[in-house]
Amino acid sequence: MDVTYLRGEVAMAFPRGRLLAVRGGRLYVLAPDGWDVVGGRRPEGARPISREEAEEWCRFEGVGVEVLDEVPGVG
């Protein structure tokens, strides 16, 4: 199942935005302990990014890029 990555808007607490992912129609946010389901719709201002941009975000934030392969599947 394909994953779409998004970057949330920049905020004081998150100067590079939050990393989000959509898989199987479900929205997830990357939290310190892994991916958490986000209820509701995609946050306003979140924009799609490529896998390469998501990897760059991870490296900048000190997160292993393998987390991008750990987005939960539906079911």
N, C-alpha and C positions, 0 to 999 in steps of 0.2 A: 504494500500500500504506500503510495507516495505521500511525502510530507512537504508542506509549504511552510517556510519560515517567514516570520515577520519581526520587525523591530518596533517596539512601542515608542511613544514620544519621550523625548528627553525630559527629565524632571530633576529637581535638586538631589533627591535620593538616588537617582539612576541617571547619571550624566551621559551615559551612552544608550539610554533606553533599556527596556526589558526585552528579553528574547522570548518570542512566542512561537508556537508551532500549531499547525492544523493538520490533523490526520483523521481520515474517515469522517470528516465533518465535525470533529470535536476540537475545541480550542484548548491549548495547554500553555502554561507559563513556566519558564525555567526558574525554579526555586533553589535555595541552597541544598536541599535534600533530593533534588530531581524534579521531574515534570509533575505539575499539579493541574488538574482540570479547572478550567475557568468557566463559570456559568454565564450564560447570556451571549451577547453578540461580541464581535471583534471590537476592541476599543477604538474609538475615533482617533485618527492620527497614526494608527499602526500601519506601517507600509510593508509590502512584501519585499524580501531580500533573497538573494541567491544563497545557495549552499556555501559558496566561497565567502560571502559576506558574513554568514553565520559563523563560519570557522574563524574568521578574523575577529568577530565580536568575542568569541570564546577565548581566543588567545589573549586579547587585550584584557579581558576580565579574569584571566587566570583559571579558566575552566577547561578541562580536557575536551578536545573536539569529539571524542567518542560519545559524549552525551547527545550529540545530534542523531546518533543511531539508536538511541534509547527512548525515543518518543513512543509512548504506549500505542498499541493498536486497539481498535474498537473490537469488543467482543471478548 
